[in-house]
Each structure stands twice: as C-alpha cells, then as structure tokens.
C-alpha cells in the first residue's frame, strides 16, 4: 500500500452488509459517517459525540430496511432522502410517503444553530426517521 510511503493516514472501516447495526462512537469528536448496506435496521446515535461546525455529513446507502438517526437538541439537521418505496419522519412533523421520489427537508430555525449535520439516505425500500435525543 503506497499510503505508508507517502505518509498519508488511512482508516479502513468494514461495512456490515446484513442485519441490525447500531452506529455510535467511542470518540468524543464527530467524524463523518459513510455507510453502504444491503439490508438491515440502522440506528445512528449522534447524541454521544461532540458535533462542531455545520459541515458534518452522514451518508447511508442501502437496499432495504429502516434507518433511525438520533440527534442532540442543539444541532440543526438538513435531511436528503431518495427512495423507491418508503416513508420519512422528520422530528415531530407528519410522516411523508416516498414513491420513487427524493425529498429534502430542513427547518428555517436550523440556520440559527451553531452546529449542524447533513444526513443523506438513499434506499430502495425503507423508512427514515430523525428524532431528537
């Protein structure tokens, strides 16, 4: 691997293709999340990490299964979901059904937060839920 020759740092992370998975962090600082899966239930818990700035990204690409993201109360969220068949629940707002659609959701109040995260979910079939914790 040429990374060592160039003094470049690399951190490979294996993806779990199938099954339920809880994504939380042992670290205190937030690091962008990039997940690809075939099927399974995912829970992304951002409440135990320190989110700083507004350029934080969570990307989830999967074929089938529900996705739930737990967000601290002081973090703004921009949600971008594409699905063939599924639904989106954004905090306490009503559920929106997706049928071969993309949906971008954000709240005007998010601009007031000092911290923010952009969540991108691409799925064939699955529900997406974002809740405060």
C-alpha positions in Angstrom: 0.0 0.0 0.0 1.5 3.3 -1.1 -0.1 5.3 1.8 2.7 4.4 4.1 5.3 5.6 1.6 3.6 9.0 1.2 3.0 9.4 5.0 -0.8 9.5 4.3 -3.1 8.4 7.0 -5.9 5.9 6.1 -8.5 4.3 8.3 -10.4 1.4 6.6 -13.7 0.5 8.1 -15.6 -2.6 7.0 -19.3 -2.4 6.2 -21.7 -4.8 7.7 -23.9 -5.9 4.8 -26.9 -7.5 6.6 -28.5 -7.3 10.0 -29.3 -4.8 12.7 -26.5 -2.3 13.4 -26.1 0.5 16.0 -23.7 3.2 14.9 -22.4 5.1 17.8 -19.0 6.5 18.5 -16.3 5.7 21.1 -14.8 9.1 20.2 -15.9 12.4 21.6 -15.4 14.4 18.3 -17.8 13.8 15.4 -16.3 12.1 12.3 -18.4 11.9 9.1 -20.3 8.7 8.6 -20.4 6.8 5.2 -22.3 3.5 5.2 -23.3 1.1 2.5 -25.5 -1.9 3.3 -27.7 -4.5 1.6 -30.4 -4.9 4.3 -30.9 -4.3 7.9 -32.1 -1.9 10.6 -29.7 1.0 11.4 -29.6 3.4 14.3 -27.1 6.3 14.1 -26.7 7.9 17.5 -25.1 11.3 17.4 -26.0 12.2 21.0 -22.8 10.8 22.5 -20.4 12.8 20.3 -19.5 16.5 20.2 -20.7 17.9 16.9 -18.9 21.1 15.9 -19.4 23.4 12.9 -22.0 22.9 10.2 -20.1 20.8 7.7 -20.8 17.4 9.2 -22.2 14.6 6.9 -23.9 11.3 7.4 -24.3 9.2 4.2 -26.3 6.0 4.2 -26.9 3.9 1.1 -28.9 0.7 1.4 -31.3 -1.6 -0.4 -33.8 -2.4 2.3 -34.5 -1.6 6.0 -35.4 1.2 8.4 -33.0 3.9 9.4 -33.2 6.0 12.6 -30.9 8.9 13.4 -30.8 10.3 17.0 -29.7 14.0 17.0 -28.9 16.2 20.0 -31.3 19.1 20.6 -28.7 21.8 19.8 -27.8 20.5 16.3 -29.5 21.7 13.1 -30.4 18.9 10.6 -30.7 19.0 6.8 -32.2 15.8 5.5 -32.0 14.5 1.9 -33.7 11.2 1.3 -34.2 9.3 -2.0 -36.3 6.1 -2.0 -38.3 3.9 -4.4 -40.7 3.0 -1.6 -40.6 4.3 1.9 -41.5 7.0 4.4 -39.8 9.9 6.1 -40.4 11.1 9.6 -38.6 14.4 10.5 -38.8 15.2 14.2 -42.4 15.9 15.3 -43.7 16.7 11.9 -46.0 14.4 10.0 -44.9 11.3 8.0 -44.2 11.7 4.3 -44.5 8.7 2.0 -41.9 8.4 -0.8 -42.8 6.7 -4.0 -39.8 6.9 -6.4 -39.0 10.3 -5.1 -36.3 12.4 -3.5 -37.1 14.7 -0.6 -35.1 17.5 1.0 -36.2 18.7 4.5 -34.9 21.4 6.7 -36.3 23.9 9.1 -35.7 27.7 8.9 -34.6 27.6 12.6 -31.7 25.3 11.6 -29.8 28.4 10.4 -29.7 29.7 13.9 -27.9 26.7 15.3 -24.1 26.9 15.6 -23.8 23.2 14.9 -25.3 21.2 12.0 -25.3 17.9 10.2 -26.5 16.9 6.7 -28.0 13.5 6.5 -28.2 11.8 3.1 -30.1 8.5 2.8 -30.5 6.6 -0.5 -32.6 3.4 -0.3 -34.7 1.2 -2.5 -37.3 0.4 0.3 -37.1 1.6 3.8 -38.3 4.1 6.4 -36.2 7.0 7.6 -36.7 8.7 11.0 -34.9 11.6 12.5 -35.5 12.3 16.2 -34.1 14.5 19.0 -32.4 12.8 21.9 
